């Protein structure tokens, strides 16, 4: 329902223990007609354990999806976008 807050968590595992985890990009899309439209993007720095967290409050009706990807760095392995997590808000 409207006003619901969901917290997304992404664990980043560097290629070596001596390398700090890199940032995570989260993207929020809304379904407009038949297309997913990017509405907002965030870059989140993980904590010391490598966990990045983002809380999103769904305040508007519609269909929404959130995806995440660890940002590639010279010292970290490349990452791919996560599958979308869909939320339908009446």
Secondary structure as the mmCIF struct_conf table of DSSP 4:
data_model
#
loop_
_struct_conf.conf_type_id
_struct_conf.id
_struct_conf.beg_label_comp_id
_struct_conf.beg_label_asym_id
_struct_conf.beg_label_seq_id
_struct_conf.end_label_comp_id
_struct_conf.end_label_asym_id
_struct_conf.end_label_seq_id
TURN_TY1_P TURN_TY1_P1 UNK A 2 UNK A 3
STRN STRN1 UNK A 4 UNK A 11
BEND BEND1 UNK A 15 UNK A 16
TURN_TY1_P TURN_TY1_P2 UNK A 17 UNK A 18
BEND BEND2 UNK A 19 UNK A 19
HELX_LH_PP_P HELX_LH_PP_P1 UNK A 20 UNK A 23
STRN STRN2 UNK A 24 UNK A 32
TURN_TY1_P TURN_TY1_P3 UNK A 33 UNK A 34
STRN STRN3 UNK A 35 UNK A 44
TURN_TY1_P TURN_TY1_P4 UNK A 48 UNK A 49
BEND BEND3 UNK A 50 UNK A 50
STRN STRN4 UNK A 51 UNK A 58
BEND BEND4 UNK A 60 UNK A 60
STRN STRN5 UNK A 62 UNK A 70
HELX_LH_PP_P HELX_LH_PP_P2 UNK A 71 UNK A 72
TURN_TY1_P TURN_TY1_P5 UNK A 74 UNK A 75
BEND BEND5 UNK A 76 UNK A 76
HELX_LH_PP_P HELX_LH_PP_P3 UNK A 81 UNK A 84
STRN STRN6 UNK A 85 UNK A 89
#
